[in-house]
Amino acid sequence: MAEHHVLLDAFADARRTWDELVGLQPGVVAGSGNLTEAGLVELERRVEAHRMAVDVLADALETEPQDLSADR
């Protein structure tokens, strides 16, 4: 399992950024009529952080050594 630490760390980071993004719940804020410019900036920041984390996860998947036993 230690040989997959980069992949697992990338997955954990993608999950964390997703949780932070969902935690903002812009729909709830918009429904209350209080969607501010600062809220939009924070939403953009969280979306970008999640996008970057997913890119790192995709890169980790591409560079992960193949398990030869799965091919048999």
Secondary structure, DSSP 8 states (H G I E B T S, - for coil): -GGGHHHHHHHHHHHHHHHHHHHH-HHHHHHTT---HHHHHHHHHHHHHHHHHHHHHHHHHHHS---GGGG-
